[in-house]
Amino acid sequence: DTAVSQTPKYLVTQMGNDKSIKCEQNLGHDTMYWYKQDSKKFLKIMFSYNNKELIINETVPNRFSPKSPDKAHLNLHINSLELGDSAVYFCASSRWGLAGDLNTGELFFGEGSRLTVL
Amino acid sequence: AQKVTQAQTEISVVEKEDVTLDCVYETRDTTYYLFWYKQPPSGELVFLIRRNSFDEQNEISGRYSWNFQKSTSSFNFTITASQVVDSAVYFCALGTSGTYKYIFGTGTRLKVLA
């Protein structure tokens, strides 16, 4: 059973289109993230939700809209796709419990979704 | 502010050499977590290790070892007797409970030549 799963793995689309990437985790974690990895391999945090509430929004264009219907799901919708949106998008989930909780701070990634905008 | 610096952009070694990947971090939080991930050419992010700020013990796992030193804010990663399969991009990351944020370094590309 995959801990963090993203779909689709590959997405090729034309400029101006709208697309979505879905993410699900079965770890019981309370926090989920979207990261963008560009062609230079830089991993940048985009958004984070904790218990369905948006807690991190890192100056991402409004064309990007995350949605978390429940703790186990975090989707990313992108409107009016641009060439510069081509990247690999990684979903991740983590657990932030008490400092003594052995599992607190753990971070697991999905396999990534490679988006190519033509 | 949080910051992770991996000053080595790319390292090339010959198989069986030892190699150390450097990671320096900055944070004002007293509770934080440090990670290393491996990203092979296939693209997935493979978790290697997580350490919390209260545990400065060094760790060894097979050919991999990690040296965590709070005094120098460093969390270095050594591969002993490197192999071609170790060729990948390696990321160091810092997570802080105060911000719920994980920040990644820019990665070090390791090339192990046969």
Interface residues (C-beta under 8 A of the other chain):
Chain A: T31 Y33 Y35 K41 F42 L43 K44 I45 S48 N50 I55 I56 V88 F90 A92 S94 W96 A99 T104 G105 E106 L107 F108 F109 E111 G112 R114
Chain B: T31 Y33 F35 Y37 Q39 G43 E44 L45 F47 R50 N52 F54 V89 F91 A93 G95 S97 T99 Y100 K101 Y102 I103 F104 T106 G107 R109
